[in-house]
């Protein structure tokens, strides 16, 4: 009887946590279904959102969230983008990574991950918050694919010998600096953020290929998208630019 009582007590104690995790999984399943229905072919990459304490607090989340990047949303550095493509466009400064091999199973450690990263690049992500419902919950953000719209990637370099968390990065609109950060501005630092992104996407059934880009989250905050020449720079990584008209 005592064992039964203990079992029931433990089960009741764990039930709310279990139910909450099931709700998260359901949100990601809905995200996958929507993405597959709306896009042909594999994603061009994957992204992290709510990747620091401030953004999580803003949206009432206890964790980073993840989404997929469509091939139709990839823009070349130097390209022109119409503001009219967005209803509530934003711009974020990020780091992006490519692997040197396909990944279909969880990666055990940062050391293992570092051995298969081919390059890192400075990146701009342009989400559209109009894709989210009003006052969204974190799970609604997941269902809406973390508001993914456009993204732009620089040339990239090998990460070997780079302290990614110490890299200074800056984002300008015309001559005005609108964001600055170090690479370590995401929770846990870049390598932990990348590891979590890879493993979560694999856990949701995605296969990560060397052609896909992996964006680890906003650095220096999120800014409203306005007309202008956006250019981000890092001494170690080079630059990336886009014109919004």
DOTOR-271596 format. One record per residue: chain; x, y, z of N, C-alpha, C in turn; residue number from 1; residue in three letters. Coordinates in Angstrom, 1 decimal, padded with zeros to 4 digits. Example, Ala and Ser with C-alpha at 12.3 -4.5 7.8 and 13.67 -1.06 7.14 Angstrom:
A, 013.2, -005.7, 007.8, 012.3, -004.5, 007.8, 013.2, -003.3, 007.8, 1, ALA .
A, 012.8, -002.2, 007.1, 013.7, -001.1, 007.1, 012.9, 000.0, 007.9, 2, SER .
***
This chain:
A, 000.8, -001.2, 000.0, 000.0, 000.0, 000.0, 000.9, 001.3, 000.0, 1, UNK .
A, 001.9, 001.2, 000.8, 002.8, 002.4, 000.9, 003.4, 002.7, -000.5, 2, UNK .
A, 003.8, 001.6, -001.2, 004.5, 001.7, -002.5, 003.5, 002.3, -003.5, 3, UNK .
A, 002.2, 001.8, -003.4, 001.2, 002.4, -004.3, 001.0, 003.8, -004.1, 4, UNK .
A, 000.9, 004.2, -002.8, 000.7, 005.6, -002.4, 001.9, 006.5, -002.9, 5, UNK .
A, 003.1, 006.0, -002.8, 004.3, 006.7, -003.2, 004.2, 006.9, -004.8, 6, UNK .
A, 003.9, 005.8, -005.5, 003.8, 005.9, -006.9, 002.8, 006.9, -007.4, 7, UNK .
A, 001.6, 006.8, -006.8, 000.5, 007.8, -007.1, 000.9, 009.2, -006.8, 8, UNK .
A, 001.6, 009.4, -005.7, 002.0, 010.8, -005.3, 003.0, 011.3, -006.3, 9, UNK .
A, 004.0, 010.5, -006.7, 005.0, 010.9, -007.6, 004.4, 011.2, -009.0, 10, UNK .
A, 003.4, 010.3, -009.4, 002.8, 010.5, -010.7, 002.0, 011.9, -010.7, 11, UNK .
A, 001.3, 012.1, -009.6, 000.5, 013.4, -009.5, 001.4, 014.6, -009.5, 12, UNK .
A, 002.6, 014.4, -008.8, 003.5, 015.5, -008.8, 004.1, 015.8, -010.1, 13, UNK .
A, 004.4, 014.8, -010.9, 005.0, 014.9, -012.2, 004.0, 015.3, -013.3, 14, UNK .
A, 002.7, 015.0, -013.1, 001.7, 015.2, -014.2, 001.7, 016.6, -014.8, 15, UNK .
A, 001.7, 017.7, -014.0, 001.7, 019.0, -014.6, 003.0, 019.3, -015.5, 16, UNK .
A, 004.1, 018.8, -015.1, 005.3, 019.0, -015.9, 005.2, 018.2, -017.2, 17, UNK .
A, 004.7, 016.9, -017.0, 004.6, 016.1, -018.2, 003.6, 016.7, -019.2, 18, UNK .
A, 002.5, 017.2, -018.7, 001.4, 017.8, -019.5, 002.0, 019.0, -020.3, 19, UNK .
A, 002.8, 019.8, -019.5, 003.4, 021.0, -020.2, 004.3, 020.6, -021.3, 20, UNK .
A, 005.1, 019.6, -021.1, 006.0, 019.2, -022.2, 005.3, 018.6, -023.4, 21, UNK .
A, 004.2, 017.9, -023.1, 003.4, 017.4, -024.2, 002.8, 018.6, -025.0, 22, UNK .
A, 002.4, 019.7, -024.3, 001.9, 020.8, -025.0, 003.0, 021.5, -025.9, 23, UNK .
A, 004.2, 021.5, -025.4, 005.3, 022.0, -026.3, 005.5, 021.2, -027.5, 24, UNK .
A, 005.5, 019.8, -027.3, 005.7, 018.9, -028.4, 004.5, 019.1, -029.4, 25, UNK .
A, 003.3, 019.3, -029.0, 002.2, 019.5, -029.9, 002.4, 020.7, -030.7, 26, UNK .
A, 002.9, 021.8, -030.1, 003.1, 023.0, -030.8, 004.1, 022.8, -031.9, 27, UNK .
A, 005.2, 022.1, -031.6, 006.2, 021.8, -032.7, 005.7, 020.9, -033.8, 28, UNK .
A, 004.8, 020.0, -033.4, 004.2, 019.1, -034.5, 003.4, 020.0, -035.4, 29, UNK .
A, 002.6, 020.9, -034.8, 001.8, 021.8, -035.6, 002.7, 022.7, -036.5, 30, UNK .
A, 003.8, 023.1, -036.0, 004.7, 023.9, -036.8, 005.2, 023.1, -038.0, 31, UNK .
A, 005.6, 021.9, -037.7, 006.1, 021.0, -038.8, 005.0, 020.8, -039.9, 32, UNK .
A, 003.8, 020.5, -039.5, 002.7, 020.3, -040.4, 002.5, 021.5, -041.3, 33, UNK .
A, 002.5, 022.7, -040.6, 002.3, 023.9, -041.4, 003.4, 024.2, -042.4, 34, UNK .
A, 004.6, 024.0, -041.9, 005.8, 024.3, -042.8, 005.7, 023.4, -044.0, 35, UNK .
A, 005.5, 022.1, -043.8, 005.5, 021.1, -044.9, 004.3, 021.5, -045.9, 36, UNK .
A, 003.2, 021.9, -045.3, 002.0, 022.3, -046.2, 002.3, 023.5, -047.0, 37, UNK .
A, 003.0, 024.5, -046.5, 003.2, 025.8, -047.1, 004.4, 025.9, -048.0, 38, UNK .
A, 005.4, 025.0, -047.8, 006.6, 025.1, -048.6, 007.0, 023.8, -049.3, 39, UNK .
A, 007.5, 023.9, -050.5, 008.0, 022.7, -051.2, 009.5, 022.6, -050.9, 40, UNK .
A, 009.9, 021.3, -050.8, 011.3, 021.1, -050.5, 011.7, 021.2, -049.1, 41, UNK .
A, 013.0, 021.0, -048.8, 013.5, 021.0, -047.5, 013.7, 022.5, -047.0, 42, UNK .
A, 013.8, 022.7, -045.7, 014.1, 024.1, -045.3, 015.5, 024.5, -045.7, 43, UNK .
A, 015.7, 025.8, -045.9, 017.0, 026.3, -046.2, 017.9, 026.4, -044.9, 44, UNK .
A, 017.3, 026.2, -043.8, 018.0, 026.3, -042.5, 017.0, 026.3, -041.4, 45, UNK .
A, 017.6, 026.5, -040.2, 016.8, 026.4, -039.0, 017.2, 027.6, -038.1, 46, UNK .
A, 016.3, 028.0, -037.2, 016.6, 029.2, -036.4, 016.2, 029.0, -034.9, 47, UNK .
A, 016.8, 029.8, -034.1, 016.4, 029.9, -032.6, 015.8, 031.2, -032.4, 48, UNK .
A, 014.8, 031.3, -031.5, 014.2, 032.5, -031.1, 014.1, 032.5, -029.6, 49, UNK .
A, 013.8, 033.7, -029.1, 013.7, 033.9, -027.6, 015.0, 033.3, -027.0, 50, UNK .
A, 016.1, 033.7, -027.5, 017.4, 033.1, -027.2, 018.2, 033.7, -026.1, 51, UNK .
A, 017.5, 034.6, -025.4, 018.2, 035.2, -024.2, 017.1, 035.5, -023.1, 52, UNK .
A, 017.5, 035.8, -021.9, 016.6, 036.0, -020.8, 015.6, 037.2, -021.1, 53, UNK .
A, 016.1, 038.2, -021.7, 015.2, 039.4, -021.9, 014.1, 039.1, -022.9, 54, UNK .
A, 014.4, 038.4, -024.0, 013.3, 038.0, -024.9, 012.4, 037.0, -024.3, 55, UNK .
A, 012.9, 036.1, -023.6, 012.0, 035.1, -022.9, 011.1, 035.8, -021.9, 56, UNK .
A, 011.6, 036.7, -021.2, 010.7, 037.4, -020.2, 009.7, 038.2, -021.0, 57, UNK .
A, 010.0, 038.8, -022.1, 009.1, 039.6, -022.8, 007.9, 038.8, -023.3, 58, UNK .
A, 008.1, 037.6, -023.7, 007.0, 036.7, -024.2, 006.6, 035.6, -023.2, 59, UNK .
A, 007.1, 035.7, -022.0, 006.6, 034.8, -021.0, 007.0, 033.3, -021.2, 60, UNK .
A, 008.2, 033.1, -021.7, 008.7, 031.8, -022.0, 009.8, 031.4, -021.0, 61, UNK .
A, 009.8, 030.1, -020.8, 010.9, 029.5, -019.9, 012.0, 028.9, -020.7, 62, UNK .
A, 012.0, 029.1, -022.0, 013.0, 028.4, -022.9, 013.1, 029.1, -024.2, 63, UNK .
A, 014.2, 028.8, -024.9, 014.4, 029.2, -026.3, 013.4, 028.4, -027.1, 64, UNK .
A, 013.0, 029.0, -028.2, 012.1, 028.3, -029.2, 012.8, 028.2, -030.5, 65, UNK .
A, 012.3, 027.3, -031.4, 013.0, 027.0, -032.6, 012.0, 026.9, -033.8, 66, UNK .
A, 012.6, 027.2, -035.0, 011.7, 027.2, -036.2, 012.6, 026.8, -037.4, 67, UNK .
A, 011.9, 026.8, -038.6, 012.5, 026.4, -039.8, 012.6, 027.6, -040.8, 68, UNK .
A, 013.6, 027.7, -041.6, 013.7, 028.8, -042.5, 013.5, 028.3, -043.9, 69, UNK .
A, 012.6, 028.9, -044.6, 012.2, 028.5, -046.0, 013.2, 029.0, -047.0, 70, UNK .
A, 013.4, 028.2, -048.1, 014.3, 028.6, -049.2, 013.8, 029.8, -049.8, 71, UNK .
A, 012.5, 030.1, -049.9, 012.0, 031.3, -050.5, 012.3, 032.5, -049.7, 72, UNK .
A, 012.7, 032.3, -048.4, 013.0, 033.5, -047.6, 014.5, 033.9, -047.6, 73, UNK .
A, 015.3, 033.1, -048.2, 016.8, 033.4, -048.3, 017.0, 034.5, -049.3, 74, UNK .
A, 017.7, 035.6, -048.8, 018.1, 036.7, -049.7, 019.6, 036.8, -049.7, 75, UNK .
A, 020.1, 037.3, -050.8, 021.6, 037.4, -051.0, 022.0, 038.7, -050.4, 76, UNK .
A, 023.2, 038.7, -049.8, 023.8, 040.0, -049.3, 023.9, 041.0, -050.4, 77, UNK .
A, 023.5, 042.2, -050.1, 023.4, 043.3, -051.1, 022.1, 043.4, -051.8, 78, UNK .
A, 021.2, 042.5, -051.6, 019.9, 042.5, -052.3, 019.0, 043.6, -051.8, 79, UNK .
A, 018.0, 044.0, -052.6, 017.0, 044.9, -052.2, 015.7, 044.2, -051.8, 80, UNK .
A, 015.1, 044.6, -050.7, 013.9, 044.0, -050.1, 012.9, 045.1, -049.9, 81, UNK .
A, 011.6, 044.8, -050.3, 010.5, 045.8, -050.2, 010.0, 045.8, -048.8, 82, UNK .
A, 009.8, 046.9, -048.2, 009.2, 047.0, -046.9, 007.8, 046.5, -046.9, 83, UNK .
A, 007.2, 046.7, -048.1, 005.8, 046.2, -048.3, 005.6, 044.7, -048.2, 84, UNK .
A, 006.7, 044.0, -048.3, 006.6, 042.5, -048.1, 006.3, 042.2, -046.6, 85, UNK .
A, 006.4, 043.1, -045.7, 006.1, 042.9, -044.3, 004.9, 043.7, -043.8, 86, UNK .
A, 004.3, 043.2, -042.8, 003.3, 044.0, -042.1, 003.8, 044.6, -040.8, 87, UNK .
A, 004.7, 043.8, -040.2, 005.3, 044.3, -039.0, 006.8, 043.7, -038.9, 88, UNK .
A, 007.5, 044.2, -039.9, 008.9, 043.6, -040.1, 009.9, 044.1, -039.0, 89, UNK .
A, 010.8, 043.2, -038.7, 011.8, 043.5, -037.7, 013.2, 043.1, -038.3, 90, UNK .
A, 014.3, 043.5, -037.7, 015.6, 043.0, -038.1, 016.4, 042.7, -036.9, 91, UNK .
A, 017.2, 041.6, -037.1, 018.0, 041.0, -036.0, 019.4, 040.7, -036.5, 92, UNK .
A, 020.4, 040.9, -035.7, 021.8, 040.6, -036.0, 022.0, 039.2, -035.3, 93, UNK .
A, 022.6, 038.3, -036.1, 022.8, 036.9, -035.6, 024.1, 036.3, -036.1, 94, UNK .
A, 024.4, 035.2, -035.6, 025.5, 034.3, -036.2, 024.8, 033.1, -036.8, 95, UNK .
A, 025.4, 032.6, -037.9, 024.8, 031.5, -038.6, 026.0, 030.5, -038.9, 96, UNK .
A, 025.6, 029.2, -038.9, 026.6, 028.1, -039.0, 026.2, 027.2, -040.1, 97, UNK .
A, 027.2, 026.5, -040.7, 026.9, 025.4, -041.6, 027.8, 024.2, -041.1, 98, UNK .
A, 027.3, 023.0, -041.2, 028.0, 021.8, -040.8, 028.7, 021.2, -042.1, 99, UNK .
A, 029.7, 020.3, -041.8, 030.4, 019.7, -042.9, 029.8, 018.3, -043.2, 100, UNK .
A, 028.8, 017.9, -042.5, 028.1, 016.6, -042.8, 026.7, 016.6, -042.3, 101, UNK .
A, 025.9, 015.7, -042.8, 024.5, 015.6, -042.4, 024.4, 015.1, -041.0, 102, UNK .
A, 023.4, 015.6, -040.3, 023.1, 015.1, -039.0, 021.6, 014.7, -038.8, 103, UNK .
A, 021.5, 013.4, -038.3, 020.1, 012.9, -038.2, 019.9, 012.4, -036.8, 104, UNK .
A, 020.9, 012.4, -035.9, 020.8, 012.0, -034.5, 021.4, 013.0, -033.6, 105, UNK .
A, 021.0, 013.0, -032.4, 021.5, 014.1, -031.4, 023.0, 014.0, -031.3, 106, UNK .
A, 023.6, 015.2, -031.1, 025.0, 015.3, -030.9, 025.3, 015.4, -029.4, 107, UNK .
A, 026.3, 014.6, -029.0, 026.4, 014.4, -027.6, 027.1, 015.5, -026.8, 108, UNK .
A, 027.9, 016.3, -027.5, 028.7, 017.3, -026.8, 029.1, 018.5, -027.7, 109, UNK .
A, 029.5, 019.6, -027.1, 030.0, 020.7, -027.8, 031.3, 020.3, -028.6, 110, UNK .
A, 032.1, 019.5, -028.0, 033.3, 019.1, -028.7, 033.0, 018.3, -029.9, 111, UNK .
A, 032.0, 017.4, -029.9, 031.6, 016.7, -031.1, 031.0, 017.7, -032.1, 112, UNK .
A, 030.2, 018.6, -031.7, 029.7, 019.6, -032.6, 030.8, 020.4, -033.3, 113, UNK .
A, 031.7, 020.9, -032.5, 032.8, 021.7, -033.1, 033.6, 021.0, -034.2, 114, UNK .
A, 033.6, 019.7, -034.0, 034.4, 018.9, -035.0, 033.7, 018.8, -036.4, 115, UNK .
A, 032.4, 019.2, -036.4, 031.7, 019.1, -037.7, 031.1, 020.4, -038.2, 116, UNK .
A, 031.5, 021.5, -037.6, 031.1, 022.8, -038.1, 032.1, 023.3, -039.1, 117, UNK .
A, 031.5, 023.6, -040.3, 032.4, 024.0, -041.4, 032.7, 025.5, -041.4, 118, UNK .
A, 031.6, 026.3, -041.2, 031.8, 027.7, -041.2, 030.8, 028.5, -040.4, 119, UNK .
A, 031.2, 029.7, -040.0, 030.3, 030.6, -039.2, 030.3, 031.9, -040.0, 120, UNK .
A, 029.1, 032.5, -040.0, 029.0, 033.8, -040.8, 028.1, 034.8, -039.9, 121, UNK .
A, 028.3, 036.0, -040.2, 027.4, 037.1, -039.7, 026.1, 037.0, -040.5, 122, UNK .
A, 025.0, 037.3, -039.9, 023.7, 037.1, -040.6, 022.7, 038.2, -040.1, 123, UNK .
A, 021.7, 038.4, -041.0, 020.6, 039.3, -040.6, 019.4, 038.4, -040.7, 124, UNK .
A, 018.5, 038.4, -039.7, 017.2, 037.8, -039.9, 016.1, 038.9, -039.9, 125, UNK .
A, 015.1, 038.8, -040.8, 014.1, 039.7, -040.9, 012.7, 039.0, -040.6, 126, UNK .
A, 012.3, 038.8, -039.4, 011.0, 038.2, -039.1, 009.9, 039.2, -039.3, 127, UNK .
A, 008.7, 038.7, -039.4, 007.5, 039.5, -039.5, 006.6, 039.2, -038.3, 128, UNK .
A, 006.5, 040.0, -037.3, 005.7, 039.8, -036.1, 004.2, 039.7, -036.4, 129, UNK .
A, 003.8, 040.2, -037.6, 002.4, 040.1, -038.0, 002.0, 038.6, -038.2, 130, UNK .
A, 003.0, 037.7, -038.4, 002.6, 036.3, -038.5, 002.2, 035.7, -037.2, 131, UNK .
A, 002.4, 036.4, -036.1, 002.0, 036.0, -034.8, 000.7, 036.5, -034.4, 132, UNK .
A, -000.1, 035.8, -033.5, -001.3, 036.4, -033.0, -001.0, 037.6, -032.1, 133, UNK .
A, -002.0, 038.4, -031.8, -001.8, 039.4, -030.8, -001.5, 038.9, -029.4, 134, UNK .
A, -000.5, 039.5, -028.8, 000.0, 039.1, -027.5, 000.2, 037.6, -027.4, 135, UNK .
A, 001.1, 037.1, -028.2, 001.3, 035.6, -028.4, 001.9, 035.0, -027.1, 136, UNK .
A, 001.5, 033.8, -026.9, 002.2, 032.9, -025.9, 003.4, 032.3, -026.6, 137, UNK .
A, 004.4, 031.8, -025.8, 005.5, 031.2, -026.4, 005.2, 030.0, -027.3, 138, UNK .
A, 004.2, 029.2, -027.0, 003.7, 028.1, -027.8, 003.1, 028.6, -029.1, 139, UNK .
A, 002.4, 029.7, -029.0, 001.8, 030.3, -030.3, 003.0, 030.8, -031.2, 140, UNK .
A, 004.0, 031.3, -030.6, 005.2, 031.7, -031.4, 005.8, 030.5, -032.1, 141, UNK .
A, 005.8, 029.3, -031.4, 006.3, 028.1, -032.0, 005.4, 027.7, -033.2, 142, UNK .
A, 004.1, 027.7, -032.9, 003.2, 027.3, -034.0, 003.3, 028.2, -035.2, 143, UNK .
A, 003.6, 029.4, -035.0, 003.8, 030.4, -036.1, 005.2, 030.4, -036.7, 144, UNK .
A, 006.0, 029.3, -036.4, 007.3, 029.1, -036.9, 008.2, 030.3, -036.6, 145, UNK .
A, 008.0, 030.8, -035.3, 008.9, 031.9, -034.8, 009.0, 033.1, -035.7, 146, UNK .
A, 007.9, 033.3, -036.4, 007.7, 034.5, -037.2, 008.7, 034.6, -038.4, 147, UNK .
A, 009.2, 033.5, -038.8, 010.3, 033.5, -039.8, 009.8, 034.1, -041.1, 148, UNK .
A, 010.6, 034.9, -041.8, 010.3, 035.5, -043.1, 011.5, 035.5, -044.0, 149, UNK .
A, 012.4, 036.4, -043.8, 013.6, 036.5, -044.7, 014.9, 036.4, -043.8, 150, UNK .
A, 016.0, 035.9, -044.4, 017.3, 035.9, -043.8, 018.3, 036.1, -044.8, 151, UNK .
A, 019.5, 036.7, -044.4, 020.6, 037.0, -045.2, 021.9, 036.6, -044.5, 152, UNK .
A, 022.8, 035.9, -045.3, 024.0, 035.4, -044.7, 025.2, 036.0, -045.3, 153, UNK .
A, 026.2, 036.3, -044.5, 027.5, 036.7, -045.1, 028.3, 035.5, -045.6, 154, UNK .
A, 029.5, 035.8, -046.1, 030.3, 034.7, -046.7, 030.7, 033.6, -045.8, 155, UNK .
A, 031.1, 034.0, -044.5, 031.4, 032.9, -043.6, 032.9, 032.5, -043.6, 156, UNK .
A, 033.4, 032.1, -042.5, 034.8, 031.6, -042.3, 034.8, 030.4, -041.5, 157, UNK .
A, 035.9, 029.7, -041.4, 036.1, 028.6, -040.5, 036.1, 029.1, -039.1, 158, UNK .
A, 035.4, 028.4, -038.2, 035.4, 028.9, -036.8, 036.7, 028.5, -036.0, 159, UNK .
A, 037.6, 027.8, -036.6, 038.8, 027.3, -036.0, 039.6, 028.5, -035.4, 160, UNK .
A, 039.9, 028.5, -034.2, 040.7, 029.5, -033.6, 039.9, 030.7, -033.1, 161, UNK .
A, 038.6, 030.8, -033.4, 037.8, 032.0, -033.0, 037.1, 031.7, -031.7, 162, UNK .
A, 037.2, 032.8, -030.8, 036.4, 032.8, -029.6, 035.0, 033.4, -030.0, 163, UNK .
A, 034.1, 032.6, -030.4, 032.8, 033.2, -030.9, 032.1, 034.1, -029.9, 164, UNK .
A, 032.2, 033.7, -028.6, 031.4, 034.5, -027.6, 032.1, 035.9, -027.4, 165, UNK .
A, 033.3, 036.0, -027.8, 034.0, 037.3, -027.6, 034.0, 038.2, -028.8, 166, UNK .
A, 033.4, 037.7, -029.9, 033.4, 038.5, -031.2, 032.5, 039.7, -031.0, 167, UNK .
A, 033.0, 040.9, -031.3, 032.2, 042.1, -031.3, 031.4, 042.2, -032.7, 168, UNK .
A, 030.2, 042.5, -032.6, 029.4, 042.6, -033.8, 028.5, 043.9, -033.7, 169, UNK .
A, 028.3, 044.5, -034.9, 027.6, 045.8, -034.9, 026.6, 045.8, -036.2, 170, UNK .
A, 025.5, 046.4, -036.0, 024.5, 046.5, -037.1, 024.2, 048.0, -037.2, 171, UNK .
A, 024.2, 048.4, -038.5, 023.9, 049.8, -038.8, 022.7, 049.9, -039.8, 172, UNK .
A, 021.9, 050.9, -039.6, 021.0, 051.3, -040.7, 021.5, 052.7, -041.2, 173, UNK .
A, 021.9, 052.7, -042.4, 022.6, 053.9, -043.0, 023.8, 054.2, -042.1, 174, UNK .
A, 023.9, 055.4, -041.6, 025.1, 055.7, -040.7, 024.9, 055.5, -039.2, 175, UNK .
A, 023.7, 055.1, -038.9, 023.3, 054.9, -037.4, 023.5, 053.5, -037.0, 176, UNK .
A, 024.2, 053.3, -035.9, 024.4, 052.0, -035.3, 023.1, 051.7, -034.5, 177, UNK .
A, 022.4, 050.6, -034.8, 021.2, 050.3, -034.2, 021.3, 049.0, -033.2, 178, UNK .
A, 022.4, 048.3, -033.3, 022.6, 047.2, -032.5, 024.0, 046.9, -032.4, 179, UNK .
A, 024.5, 046.5, -031.2, 025.8, 046.0, -031.0, 025.8, 044.9, -029.9, 180, UNK .
A, 026.7, 043.9, -030.1, 026.7, 042.9, -029.1, 028.0, 042.1, -029.3, 181, UNK .
A, 028.2, 041.2, -028.4, 029.2, 040.1, -028.5, 028.5, 038.8, -028.9, 182, UNK .
A, 029.3, 037.9, -029.5, 028.7, 036.7, -029.9, 028.1, 035.9, -028.7, 183, UNK .
A, 028.6, 036.1, -027.5, 028.0, 035.4, -026.4, 026.7, 036.0, -025.9, 184, UNK .
A, 026.0, 036.8, -026.6, 024.8, 037.4, -026.2, 023.6, 036.5, -026.2, 185, UNK .
A, 023.8, 035.2, -026.6, 022.7, 034.3, -026.5, 022.9, 033.4, -025.3, 186, UNK .
A, 021.8, 032.9, -024.8, 021.9, 032.1, -023.5, 022.8, 030.9, -023.7, 187, UNK .
A, 023.8, 030.8, -022.8, 024.7, 029.7, -022.8, 025.9, 029.9, -023.7, 188, UNK .
A, 025.9, 030.9, -024.5, 027.0, 031.1, -025.5, 026.7, 030.5, -026.8, 189, UNK .
A, 027.5, 030.8, -027.8, 027.2, 030.3, -029.2, 027.2, 028.8, -029.3, 190, UNK .
A, 028.2, 028.1, -028.7, 028.3, 026.7, -029.0, 027.1, 025.9, -028.3, 191, UNK .
A, 026.8, 026.3, -027.1, 025.6, 025.7, -026.4, 024.3, 026.0, -027.2, 192, UNK .
A, 024.2, 027.2, -027.7, 023.0, 027.6, -028.4, 022.9, 026.8, -029.7, 193, UNK .
A, 024.0, 026.6, -030.4, 024.0, 025.8, -031.6, 023.7, 024.3, -031.3, 194, UNK .
A, 024.3, 023.8, -030.3, 024.1, 022.4, -029.9, 022.6, 022.2, -029.6, 195, UNK .
A, 022.0, 023.1, -028.9, 020.6, 023.0, -028.5, 019.7, 023.0, -029.8, 196, UNK .
A, 020.0, 024.0, -030.7, 019.3, 024.1, -031.9, 019.4, 022.8, -032.8, 197, UNK .
A, 020.6, 022.3, -033.0, 020.7, 021.1, -033.8, 019.9, 019.9, -033.1, 198, UNK .
A, 020.1, 019.7, -031.9, 019.5, 018.6, -031.2, 017.9, 018.7, -031.2, 199, UNK .
A, 017.4, 019.9, -031.0, 016.0, 020.1, -031.0, 015.4, 019.8, -032.4, 200, UNK .
A, 016.0, 020.3, -033.4, 015.5, 020.1, -034.8, 015.6, 018.6, -035.1, 201, UNK .
A, 016.6, 018.0, -034.8, 016.7, 016.5, -035.1, 015.6, 015.8, -034.3, 202, UNK .
A, 015.4, 016.2, -033.0, 014.4, 015.5, -032.2, 013.0, 015.7, -032.8, 203, UNK .
A, 012.8, 016.7, -033.6, 011.5, 017.0, -034.2, 011.4, 016.4, -035.6, 204, UNK .
A, 012.4, 015.6, -036.0, 012.3, 014.8, -037.2, 013.0, 015.4, -038.4, 205, UNK .
A, 013.7, 016.5, -038.2, 014.4, 017.1, -039.4, 015.8, 016.5, -039.5, 206, UNK .
A, 016.2, 016.5, -040.8, 017.6, 016.1, -041.1, 018.3, 017.3, -041.5, 207, UNK .
A, 019.5, 017.6, -040.8, 020.3, 018.8, -041.1, 021.4, 018.4, -042.1, 208, UNK .
A, 021.4, 019.2, -043.1, 022.4, 019.0, -044.2, 023.5, 020.0, -044.2, 209, UNK .
A, 024.6, 019.8, -044.9, 025.6, 020.8, -045.0, 025.2, 022.1, -045.7, 210, UNK .
A, 024.2, 022.0, -046.5, 023.7, 023.2, -047.3, 022.9, 024.1, -046.4, 211, UNK .
A, 022.4, 023.7, -045.3, 021.4, 024.4, -044.5, 022.2, 025.3, -043.5, 212, UNK .
A, 021.6, 026.5, -043.2, 022.2, 027.4, -042.3, 021.4, 027.3, -040.9, 213, UNK .
A, 022.2, 027.5, -039.9, 021.7, 027.4, -038.5, 021.9, 028.7, -037.8, 214, UNK .
A, 020.8, 029.4, -037.5, 020.9, 030.7, -036.9, 020.5, 030.6, -035.4, 215, UNK .
A, 021.4, 031.1, -034.6, 021.4, 030.8, -033.1, 020.6, 031.9, -032.3, 216, UNK .
A, 020.1, 032.9, -032.9, 019.3, 033.9, -032.2, 019.8, 035.3, -032.2, 217, UNK .
A, 019.0, 036.2, -031.8, 019.3, 037.6, -032.0, 020.3, 038.1, -031.0, 218, UNK .
A, 021.2, 039.0, -031.5, 022.3, 039.6, -030.7, 022.0, 041.1, -030.7, 219, UNK .
A, 021.9, 041.7, -029.5, 021.7, 043.1, -029.5, 020.3, 043.6, -029.7, 220, UNK .
A, 019.3, 042.7, -029.5, 017.9, 043.0, -029.6, 017.3, 043.0, -031.0, 221, UNK .
A, 016.1, 043.3, -031.0, 015.3, 043.3, -032.2, 014.8, 044.7, -032.6, 222, UNK .
A, 015.0, 045.1, -033.8, 014.7, 046.5, -034.2, 013.6, 046.5, -035.3, 223, UNK .
A, 012.7, 047.5, -035.2, 011.7, 047.6, -036.3, 012.4, 047.9, -037.6, 224, UNK .
A, 011.9, 047.2, -038.7, 012.4, 047.3, -040.0, 011.9, 048.6, -040.7, 225, UNK .
A, 012.8, 049.4, -041.2, 012.5, 050.7, -041.8, 013.3, 050.8, -043.1, 226, UNK .
A, 012.9, 051.7, -044.0, 013.7, 051.9, -045.2, 015.1, 052.3, -044.9, 227, UNK .
A, 016.1, 051.7, -045.6, 017.5, 052.1, -045.4, 018.4, 051.0, -045.8, 228, UNK .
A, 019.7, 051.3, -045.6, 020.8, 050.4, -046.0, 021.3, 049.7, -044.7, 229, UNK .
A, 021.0, 048.5, -044.5, 021.4, 047.7, -043.3, 022.7, 047.0, -043.6, 230, UNK .
A, 023.6, 047.2, -042.7, 024.9, 046.5, -042.9, 025.5, 046.1, -041.5, 231, UNK .
A, 025.8, 044.9, -041.4, 026.4, 044.4, -040.2, 027.8, 044.0, -040.4, 232, UNK .
A, 028.6, 044.1, -039.4, 030.0, 043.9, -039.5, 030.7, 043.2, -038.3, 233, UNK .
A, 031.7, 042.4, -038.6, 032.5, 041.9, -037.5, 033.9, 041.7, -038.2, 234, UNK .
A, 034.9, 042.1, -037.5, 036.3, 042.1, -038.0, 036.6, 040.7, -038.4, 235, UNK .
A, 036.3, 039.7, -037.6, 036.7, 038.3, -037.9, 035.8, 037.7, -039.0, 236, UNK .
A, 034.6, 038.1, -039.1, 033.6, 037.4, -040.0, 033.3, 038.2, -041.3, 237, UNK .
A, 033.7, 039.4, -041.4, 033.3, 040.2, -042.5, 032.0, 040.9, -042.3, 238, UNK .
A, 031.2, 041.1, -043.4, 030.0, 041.8, -043.3, 028.9, 041.1, -044.1, 239, UNK .
A, 027.7, 041.7, -043.9, 026.5, 041.3, -044.7, 025.6, 042.6, -044.8, 240, UNK .
A, 024.9, 042.7, -045.9, 024.1, 043.9, -046.1, 022.8, 043.7, -046.8, 241, UNK .
A, 021.9, 044.5, -046.7, 020.6, 044.5, -047.4, 020.0, 045.9, -047.4, 242, UNK .
A, 019.4, 046.2, -048.5, 018.7, 047.5, -048.6, 017.2, 047.3, -048.6, 243, UNK .
A, 016.5, 048.0, -047.7, 015.1, 048.0, -047.6, 014.5, 049.2, -048.2, 244, UNK .
A, 013.6, 049.1, -049.1, 013.0, 050.3, -049.8, 011.5, 050.3, -049.6, 245, UNK .
***
